[in-house]
């Protein structure tokens, strides 16, 4: 995984795991790699992974079963999709609307393309 400088590494790793759950690569109830395994795979300090796992556990995306490991929460995908929708409406859509306005794109122009979302 290539890390960027504009976001903390633990958050970039969390985003990667969130994407894997959202895309069905990691499924509810599935065991995820241990802190040490993932740290070795990613080439980061285990404390970084522990911080990632704490963040995901606080968001109810993963559960810690003491002595067994970390598992994907049964409701993780729904929580992730809800979170990503909120981020879209908060962070992406305002810039999109501004750009469309600058380009003189009308709501009728957009409607033609938006109808492709619900074929």
Buried (B, 14 or more C-beta within 10 A) or exposed (E): EEEEEEEBBBEBBBEEBBEBBBEEEBEBEBEBBBBEEBBEEBEBEBEBBBBBBBBBBEBEBBBEEEEEBBBBBEEBBEBBEEBBEEEEEEEEEEEEEEEBEEEEBEEEEEEEEEEEEEE
